[in-house]
Amino acid sequence: MNKIGIIQQVEHGSVTLAKGFQAGGLHCGLKRKRKDLGWIYSEQPAAAAAVYTTNAYQAAPLIVTRESIAVEQKIQGVVVNSGNANACTGQPGLADAYEMRRLMADQWGIEEHLVAVASTGVIGERLPMEKVRAGIAQSTRHEYQGVEHFEEAILTTDTRTKHFAVQLEVDGQVITIGGAAKGSGMIHPNMATMLAFITTDACVEQPFLLKALREVTDQTFNMITVDGDTSTNDMILVLANGKANHQPLTPAHPDWEMFKNGLAMVCRELAKQIARDGEGATRLIEVTVKGAPSEQAARGIAKAIIGSNLVKTAVYGKDPNWGRIVCAIGYSGETFNPEQVQVKIDPVTVVDQGLPVSFKEEDAQAALGEETVTIEVNLNMGEGTATAWGCDLTYDYIKINALYRT
Amino acid sequence: MNKIGIIQQVEHGSVTLAKGFQAGGLHCGLKRKRKDLGWIYSEQPAAAAAVYTTNAYQAAPLIVTRESIAVEQKIQGVVVNSGNANACTGQPGLADAYEMRRLMADQWGIEEHLVAVASTGVIGERLPMEKVRAGIAQSTRHEYQGVEHFEEAILTTDTRTKHFAVQLEVDGQVITIGGAAKGSGMIHPNMATMLAFITTDACVEQPFLLKALREVTDQTFNMITVDGDTSTNDMILVLANGKANHQPLTPAHPDWEMFKNGLAMVCRELAKQIARDGEGATRLIEVTVKGAPSEQAARGIAKAIIGSNLVKTAVYGKDPNWGRIVCAIGYSGETFNPEQVQVKIDPVTVVDQGLPVSFKEEDAQAALGEETVTIEVNLNMGEGTATAWGCDLTYDYIKINALYRT
């Protein structure tokens, strides 16, 4: 974990807590009832950094957003729809994404290349553009403004909105970093049907903002999994509009690490909220691997455990079946010495030096009943450490995914 | 698929169809009610070839079996228990496996190193050896002989016994290849809680038997998955006792390919039976990838699709959500051109040139309702082809695995 310094969490903080950002959302008809069109707007163009899905199929909005950012590494407005991913829709789908961008730019009276576009939902169906057009035309109306509308508008099978914000001091000025996200199903290392939007009034040069985002993403959003699938639409977008009055942040700035830690906190908390709200999940699972030969090995093993259907179902059943944890370590492909492995279903030690330790079944079941189930593995080899987050696998996951499209 | 030549399937054939093999099983108390101790015996020492799990944790019986085969590459008897994997049990567990081997060798009056040992079941608990001893002591009794007893004794959460046999001619002599297997949960490419025993009266030099087994395994047992987990206990063991009177088979023998095809048929059918009987499964899913740049790429993509929880739940829900198939191709990590991809939920084409094709929902749902659901992907790039097998993901998978140990 990063050290936190004097970074303060702000209750209920989201993407509009930082100076100069507004957001809103409405229902335009892509989903039956719930809001399905949202936006974020910055009073001035903001330095923009984004990371995208690694899926070979990249949805149309990602292509458009990449183009926008490429022009001057700045974004002033973001438009997001849920209910339809606009993925695998070919040239017509790409044209739809361009039109969304142009229509939103016209509403705001800004240049097209300052607008980012994101979509999430069903793959392979054309966007019903007449609904999108009607929605965008109404997007400036007063009743649709408000960050809670935005947070709802980006959800798919999520059961709750997701936001987190912190404040810290840079050059004696308070700066804010706040984010909102959606996740739920198809969440996997390398980001899947996961959208996260982070805004800050910090003044950061774009190349350094991107560098920070990439480093932080590897330890946060890329360490969560729900079902091992990786979607076509994921994007994490950070906007820094520089409204806080301080010296531009670069790695040379004395407060650079603080800023990165603040960004990491926001990303980590959003990632955990996404994992906790995984489809059908009843509990958050946090797996920490210590004593690995390298951080990469620690990540590989943590991901193998958190990705195991058998571990996930055992947690759901409150079954201290540590054999499945050990087994996942074994097939992770990482090198380790089985005889040195210690496993805890925190606080209960279940395996020591690779062998079972006798424990009270009820203690382990209590640990497995916690809102957050913490599994700790110590390979007792080196300094490599990593944490991954996921959720249990339940009847409701099957229910949701056997019937999602129909 | 391999060409079949004049290889004949033999209905109900199993590990005792080949000349000179017997088998049996009984209940010794490792499981509540069902049989849990089984054996195969050959009238004479048989050339023995085996492949084992890739899991870094190797169960005690695998270590013992490796040692046995190492002595003279021959095995005459196999003892198998279910209900307890004897894995992660350290030196004491290893001593138990050695004792199982010795006791069985004494019963048969053969040398210890001619006995192979296999176990499947819960990880990390000591074998109740008094029960195993009592069981082995009774193993020669008449009422416990019979291959159907053996097939039952090796099962864990399997719902049905698994066997397949073929006959073919070598040098004008009929030879038999027959097998029995168990699988169910924790089945994944590279073999997991999967045990398969194959016997033949063919005369094959051991190094060539091992070579054939390895080649065949990559196209059969290593192409099935149920839940992506890879266990500590898997083993596929082939015994060739040479009772059929013909020239020893080597790659130079004119009937070598025929023999390999026969072996491949037995392995493929056993692998499919294992996939079909995956925990909670209602249907077999067969994924064939064609037109890949290489066979390896085809395998990678076929495994990504068959391993996708979202594809598996969609099949369970008869939901022609082809976006999940395309998505799995996309994150397989293999190189391909999205614009050239064709996808069929046989016989319904759902994607062509990377774009959705309009189809009758009821046709696709009918295809998804078949006992075997066939998904066919054509990358239209090269000659690489591969087939993988799996099953749908259902409520019962959760039920079985949330409650397996307790």
Boltz contact constraints between the chains, C-beta under 6 A:
constraints:
  - contact:
      token1: [A, 55]
      token2: [B, 330]
      max_distance: 6.0
  - contact:
      token1: [A, 55]
      token2: [B, 331]
      max_distance: 6.0
  - contact:
      token1: [A, 56]
      token2: [B, 330]
      max_distance: 6.0
  - contact:
      token1: [A, 57]
      token2: [B, 330]
      max_distance: 6.0
  - contact:
      token1: [A, 57]
      token2: [B, 338]
      max_distance: 6.0
  - contact:
      token1: [A, 88]
      token2: [B, 326]
      max_distance: 6.0
  - contact:
      token1: [A, 90]
      token2: [B, 355]
      max_distance: 6.0
  - contact:
      token1: [A, 123]
      token2: [B, 323]
      max_distance: 6.0
  - contact:
      token1: [A, 124]
      token2: [B, 323]
      max_distance: 6.0
  - contact:
      token1: [A, 124]
      token2: [B, 356]
      max_distance: 6.0
  - contact:
      token1: [A, 227]
      token2: [B, 309]
      max_distance: 6.0
  - contact:
      token1: [A, 229]
      token2: [B, 308]
      max_distance: 6.0
  - contact:
      token1: [A, 229]
      token2: [B, 310]
      max_distance: 6.0
  - contact:
      token1: [A, 230]
      token2: [B, 331]
      max_distance: 6.0
  - contact:
      token1: [A, 232]
      token2: [B, 327]
      max_distance: 6.0
  - contact:
      token1: [A, 308]
      token2: [B, 229]
      max_distance: 6.0
  - contact:
      token1: [A, 309]
      token2: [B, 227]
      max_distance: 6.0
  - contact:
      token1: [A, 310]
      token2: [B, 229]
      max_distance: 6.0
  - contact:
      token1: [A, 310]
      token2: [B, 401]
      max_distance: 6.0
  - contact:
      token1: [A, 313]
      token2: [B, 398]
      max_distance: 6.0
  - contact:
      token1: [A, 313]
      token2: [B, 401]
      max_distance: 6.0
  - contact:
      token1: [A, 313]
      token2: [B, 402]
      max_distance: 6.0
  - contact:
      token1: [A, 316]
      token2: [B, 402]
      max_distance: 6.0
  - contact:
      token1: [A, 317]
      token2: [B, 402]
      max_distance: 6.0
  - contact:
      token1: [A, 317]
      token2: [B, 403]
      max_distance: 6.0
  - contact:
      token1: [A, 319]
      token2: [B, 405]
      max_distance: 6.0
  - contact:
      token1: [A, 319]
      token2: [B, 406]
      max_distance: 6.0
  - contact:
      token1: [A, 321]
      token2: [B, 405]
      max_distance: 6.0
  - contact:
      token1: [A, 323]
      token2: [B, 123]
      max_distance: 6.0
  - contact:
      token1: [A, 323]
      token2: [B, 124]
      max_distance: 6.0
  - contact:
      token1: [A, 326]
      token2: [B, 88]
      max_distance: 6.0
  - contact:
      token1: [A, 327]
      token2: [B, 232]
      max_distance: 6.0
  - contact:
      token1: [A, 330]
      token2: [B, 55]
      max_distance: 6.0
  - contact:
      token1: [A, 330]
      token2: [B, 56]
      max_distance: 6.0
  - contact:
      token1: [A, 330]
      token2: [B, 57]
      max_distance: 6.0
  - contact:
      token1: [A, 331]
      token2: [B, 55]
      max_distance: 6.0
  - contact:
      token1: [A, 331]
      token2: [B, 230]
      max_distance: 6.0
  - contact:
      token1: [A, 338]
      token2: [B, 57]
      max_distance: 6.0
  - contact:
      token1: [A, 355]
      token2: [B, 90]
      max_distance: 6.0
  - contact:
      token1: [A, 356]
      token2: [B, 124]
      max_distance: 6.0
  - contact:
      token1: [A, 395]
      token2: [B, 395]
      max_distance: 6.0
  - contact:
      token1: [A, 395]
      token2: [B, 398]
      max_distance: 6.0
  - contact:
      token1: [A, 398]
      token2: [B, 313]
      max_distance: 6.0
  - contact:
      token1: [A, 398]
      token2: [B, 395]
      max_distance: 6.0
  - contact:
      token1: [A, 401]
      token2: [B, 310]
      max_distance: 6.0
  - contact:
      token1: [A, 401]
      token2: [B, 313]
      max_distance: 6.0
  - contact:
      token1: [A, 402]
      token2: [B, 313]
      max_distance: 6.0
  - contact:
      token1: [A, 402]
      token2: [B, 316]
      max_distance: 6.0
  - contact:
      token1: [A, 402]
      token2: [B, 317]
      max_distance: 6.0
  - contact:
      token1: [A, 403]
      token2: [B, 317]
      max_distance: 6.0
  - contact:
      token1: [A, 405]
      token2: [B, 319]
      max_distance: 6.0
  - contact:
      token1: [A, 405]
      token2: [B, 321]
      max_distance: 6.0
  - contact:
      token1: [A, 406]
      token2: [B, 319]
      max_distance: 6.0
